[in-house]
Amino acid sequence: MSKRALLTGITGQDGSYLAELLLEKGYEVHGIIRRTSTFNTDRIDHIYQDPHTPGAKLFLHYGDLTDGVTIRRILEMVKPNEFFNLGAQSHVRVSFDAPEYTVDTVAMGTLRILEGIRDYQQRTGEEVRFYQAGSSEMYGLVQEVPQSEKTPFYPRSPYACGKLFGHWQTVNYRESYDLFASNGILFNHESPRRGETFVTRKITRALARIVAKQQDKLFLGNLDSKRDWGYAKDYVRAMWLMLQQEKPDDFVVATGETHSIKEFLEVAFTYAGLNWQDYVEFDPRYLRPAEVELLIGDSTKARKQLGWEPSVTFQELVHLMVDADLQALGQPSPSGKEIIPDIATVRQQMAMMHD
């Protein structure tokens, strides 16, 4: 029988890439989605099949991280071998505006899943391997450079505080109840499927609109923040590898390079033959009450124990995202090469344009 995986956050950037990876590996994939008044499954529509179709491998269930009863019901019904918790209110700046909701989904949502798995395993004797999506934001006001699994945490946002709670609860349940529970401390990872309100995608989408004469200016906050940016498709591979190990553990996943937002702008706009300083203006509304200035990860442990390596450079990642947003507006790639479409990204962008 094929393995069964249960995912929260399946409609997000990471969830869609992870679902693709698991399906390629022969898994039966189940995703928990929130009920909304409009469809929000654009990133996974290309892999979804009607559950009545013979041989269907992807199934969706309505649920929410704030609803522990429903999570337990889905867990009992699916009987997964692996559970990936990728769901969250994951926008750091928004977490300052909605701290209670953010912490309820990010922190308590993780606890609800862990408690559900603990109860299920004790009653059935069936192992469920658990992956918790941690964040480099937990390092916050960094105590050492680069940051590894041993670096002290110093969260600087409600989102980061919630993630830290989830991280230590995962460790606690692993040590207290012998759960196979692993934390992935993932540094920033981007792709053409990144949400439009995140700074990287905000930049590439605005650049495409500027090239297409649909936008004149791009407003941003702090341009000096430095981040370790990788490719989301690489990072979901690390998630899967963590649950294939003999023992559960915690791993930093990062490229080991750091680049400022100014550098991201420079690479993106130069690729399109433009000067970013002619189009970008400062807006204080995008500043955080407490800033995280520098993140750069040490993924030595993941590279040695998981055999994981990033496959995309920083410049390649930026160009990949610019090309995808240009394609959505019918613009050619600055490289002169034909753009290979990402079906999920095209669907997402078409839905946005329709809205």
N, C-alpha and C positions, 0 to 999 in steps of 0.2 A: 504494500500500500504506500502511496505517496505521503510525504509529510504534510501536515496542516499547519499553516501559520495564521495568526490573528494579529491585525495591525490597527492601532489607532492612528489618526492622521494620514490615512491612505490617500486622501484627496489633495494632500499638500505636495510640495516639491519632493521631499525625501520619500514620502509614502508611495508616490507614483513610480519613482525609479526603483524602489525596493520591491514593489509588487511585480514590476517587469522582470527583475532579477530572479525572484522566487519562482515565477511562472516558467522562466527559461530553465530553471533547475528542476522542474517537475512537481513543484509544490501545489497543493490546493490552498488558495489564498482567500482569507476572509477579512473584510475591512469594516471597521465601525465608523459610521458617518453620522453627523448631526443633521437633523431634519431642518431644512430651510425653505423659505417660500419660493426660492428660485433654485434651479439646478446648479450645483457647485462641483460637478464631477468631471469637468473638462479635461483635467490632466490624466484621467484614467479611462475616458470613454473609448479610446482606441483599443483597449485590452479587455473591455467589459463584454460579457456575453450574457444573454438571457439565461437565467438559471434553469429554465426548462430545456435548454439545448443539451442534447446528449454530449457528455464529455466536458461540460462547462467546468472551469477551474477557478473562477473568481466570483465571490459572493459578497454582497454588501448587507450590513445590518444597521438599523437605526439605534443610536445610543449616544451617550455623552459622558465625558469624564467627570461631570458633576453628579452623575447618577450611578451610584455603586450597585444598586439592585439590578439595573439593566446590564451592567458590565458582567455581573455574576451570571445572569441568565444566558448571555451570549457565550460566555466561557463554558458553561455546562452544555450548551447545544453544540458548539463547534468542536470541543475537546481538542484544542490545539497542542501540537508538540512544541511550538515556539510562539512567543508573544512579544511583539515589538511595540513599545510605547513611544510613538512619535508625535502624538497629539498634544497641542498646547495653544495658549494665546502667546505667540512667540515673538511679537514685535516689542522690542525693549522700550522704545519711546512710549508706546501706547500703554505699557505696563504701569507707567507713572500716572496715567490718566484713569486707568481701571485696575488698581492694585488688588482689590478684593477678588474680583473675577479671575484675574491672572493667577493669583496664588491658589485659588480654589481648583482651577483646572490643572495647573502645573504641579503644585505640591500635593494637594489632597487627592487629585486624580491618580497620581502615582501610588499613593498609599491605598486607595480603593482597589487598584489592580493587584497590588502585592497581597493584600489581605484576601482577595478573591482567589488568587492562585494558591496561597497557603492553605486555605480551607479546602479547595478542590483536590489538592495533592494529598492532604491528610485523609480525606474520605475515600478517594479512588485508588491511591497508590501510583497514579500516573504522573510522570514528570512533565512539567511545562517549563521550558527554558525561557528566561525573561531578559529582554534587552531594554535598558532605560537610556533614553536620549538625553545625555547631559550637554553642557554648553561651556565654551571657553569664557563666557560672561561670568561664570562663577569665580574666576580669578580676579575680576574687577580691578581694584587698585593693586596691581601686581606686586608680589613680594620678591620675585626673582625672574630673570630672563635667561633662557626661554622657560616656558612653563611645562612641567611634566606631571606625572601622576602623584609625585611627592610634594609639589609646590602648594603652600598654604592658600586657602581660598579667602577672598575678601569681596563678596558680592556688592554691587553698586546700583542695583535696581530691584523692584519687586519681582520681576521675571527671574533675575539671577538668584534671588533669595529663595524663590519657589523651586528652582532647579536644584539648588543646594540641598534643600529639604528632601527632594526626591532622590538625590544621589546618596545621601546618608541613610535614608530608609531602605534603599536597595542593598547597601552594604549590611545594614542591620538585619534584614530578612535573610540574607545569604548566610550570615554568621549565626543567627538565632534559630532558624528553621531549616537550614541545609538546602535552601533553594538554589537552583542554578540561575543566578541573577548577576548580570554584568552591566557595568556602566560604560558608555562610550562618551568620553569628554571631547566632543567634536568642536573644532574651531570653525570659523565662518566657511560655509560652502555654498557655492552659487551655481546657477545654470540658467538657460533660457526659461525655465519653469519657475524661477524665483518670483515671489509675490511683488507686485508693482510698487508697493510702499517701502520696500527695502532699498537702501541707498544704491546698491550696485545695479539693480534692475531699473530703478528710477532714473539712473544716469543713462543706461543704454536705450531705454524706451524714449526718453526725452531727446537723445541724440538722433534717433531714427526719425522722430517727428520734426526735428530741426532740419534735417537733410531733406525731408519731404515737404518743407515749407508749411508745416502745420503747427509749429510752435516757435516762439522767439527766444524765450528765456527758461532757465532751469534754476530753481531756488533750492538751496541746500543750507545745512547748518555747519557744524564743525568739520573743516576739511583736513585737519591735521591728525585726526585719529588714525592709528595704524592697526591693521588687521592682517591675520594670516588667512588668505583666501584660497580655497581649493574648489574642486569640481564635485558637485553633489553626487554625480553618478559613481565617482570613485569612493565616496564616503559611505554610501549604502552597502558597498561590497565589504567594507570593514565591519559594518554592523553584523552582516550575515556571518562573517568569519569568526566573530566573537562567540557566537552560539554554537560553533562547530568544534570548539576546543574541549579538551578533557575536563578542565576545571574552569569555573567562572572567575572573572577578574575584571579589572578596570583598565581602560586604555585611552590614551590621548591619540586623537587622529588629526593630523595637521601636516602642512607642507614644509614647515621649518623656515618659511620666508615671511617677512612682514612688509606691507606696502600701505602707504597713506591713501586717503580718499583723493587727494590731489594727484597722486600717481595713477590711480584708476582713471580719473578724468583725462589725464595726459595721454595715456595709452589709448583710451576709447576715442577721443576727439582727433588725435593725430592719425589714427587708423582711417578716419573718415575725411582726413584732409582739412580739419578745422582747428582753430585755437579755442580751447575751452574757456579761456578768460574773457572772450568776447560774448559768451552766452550765460555764464554762471553768476548768480547773485546770492548774497547772504540773506538768510531769513532766521532771526533768533527763535522763532517758534519751533524750529527743528532741533534746538539744543536740549540736551538732557539735564535735569537738575543735578545729577552726579555723573560725570563722564568717565569712560574707560579709555585711556589714552593709547595703550600699547598692548597688543596680544601677539604672541608668536609661540608656537607649540613645538615641543620636543616629542616626536612620535617614535623614538628609538625602540621602545618596548613593542609597539604594534608592528613595526617593520621586522623585528627579530622573531617574535612569537607568532604573529599572524601571517607573516610573509606578505604584508601589505605595502604597496607603494603607490603614490599618486601618479597618474598617467598624463596629466594636463598641466602645462606651465601657466603662470599668472597671465602672461600676454596672450597665450592661446585661449584661455578662459574668457578674457575680455573680448577678444575678437569673435569668439563663438557666440557670445551674448549679443554683441552689436549686430552680427550677421542675421541672427534670428529675428531681432526687432526690425531690422531693415526689410527683411523678407515679408514680414507681416504687412508692411505698407507698400509692397510692390517695388522696393528699391533694390538695386544690385549690390553685391558685396564689393567693398573697396578693393579686395584682393583680386577681383576679376574672375574668381572661380565660382562655379555654380554652387549655390547653397543647398546642402542636403537637408530637407525639411525634417524637423522633429514633429511627428504627427500630433503628439499631445500638446506641444507648444502652439502649433498652428490652431488647434481647436480652442485652446484657452484664449488666444489673441482674437480669434474670430468672435468668440462670445463677448469679449470686452468691447470690441468695436460695435457689436450689435446693441449692447447695453447703452 
